[in-house]
């Protein structure tokens, strides 16, 4: 009996959470009729290029100037991107959550040209953006780096909701996954550097 009641409570909570997710997305998304979302499309399109440009820029500069610190930061940025995005892609294939415009076609349409109905949870764009922002925050802990970095990452996440391709919970999970991936990459690298120093 207790197990049955627990199941009912969990099922009810899940339904309420899903309904809240949809209602919140409706407020962000706006009308079913497409409006001008050029800015959101642009912000969304920056996630992967910027996230790959950071490690590439650090590594190219580091190796060309023989700067070990920049090289380490470049590998750390690349590691954070790979860890976070691998986690997101695996999660998508385990959870199998449909995108809003697939699950609720009467409420949302895909405003991104060519957006395919791949799985929604977590948001890959948001994951990449927050991995990049967290890498910058770790290596350059100044407010004039941290604030713009996270403002950009947050804007990317918001753009994904505004385009109707992700729920708020997808964005939250993507932000956590991205930040955690960058932090894990940093901790792994620090541990490896300590071990390397001890061998000398």
Buried (B, 14 or more C-beta within 10 A) or exposed (E): EEEEEEEEEEEEEEEEEBEEBBEBBBEBBEEEEEEEBEEBBEBBBBBBEBBBEBBEBBBEBBEEEEBEEBBBBBBBBBBBBBBBBEBBBEBBEEEEBEBBBBBBEEBBBBBBEEBEEEBBBBBBBBBBBBBBBBBBBBBEEEEEBBEEBBEBBBBBBBBBBBBBBBBBBBBBBBBBBBBBBBBBBBEBBEEEEEEEEEEE
